[in-house]
């Protein structure tokens, strides 16, 4: 069986991660950059948190983005 996987190295939260994926490498880099941006934003607001704490907080926030039926932009407008 041929190896249909791509190898991609990304950096998230200052940590290098070598991935093996069947996804498009550019898409994986896009995802990694998105997560990295979330972690960096959290780190700016919470400089005392460790990278693992930031990663967990980012994971919760990303899960909320996926599962919250109310878009964040609409929520901000309602609060204005």
C-alpha positions, 0 to 999 in steps of 0.5 A, spaced: 500 500 500 503 506 497 504 512 503 499 517 501 501 521 507 504 528 507 509 530 512 508 537 514 512 541 520 508 547 523 509 551 529 504 552 534 505 556 541 512 556 539 512 548 539 515 545 533 510 539 531 511 534 525 505 532 522 503 526 517 497 527 514 492 526 508 490 533 508 493 538 503 499 541 506 497 548 505 491 547 509 494 544 515 499 550 515 493 554 515 490 550 521 496 551 525 497 558 523 489 559 526 491 555 532 497 559 533 494 566 533 488 564 538 494 561 543 498 568 541 492 572 543 490 568 549 498 569 551 498 576 551 492 577 555 494 571 560 502 572 560 502 567 566 499 561 563 504 555 561 503 553 554 499 547 556 494 551 559 494 556 553 493 550 549 487 547 553 484 554 553 485 555 546 481 548 545 475 550 549 475 557 545 475 553 539 470 548 541 465 554 543 466 557 536 464 550 533 458 549 537 456 555 539 450 557 534 450 564 535 456 567 531 460 572 535 459 578 530 452 578 532 453 577 539 458 583 539 453 587 535 447 585 540 452 588 546 453 594 543 
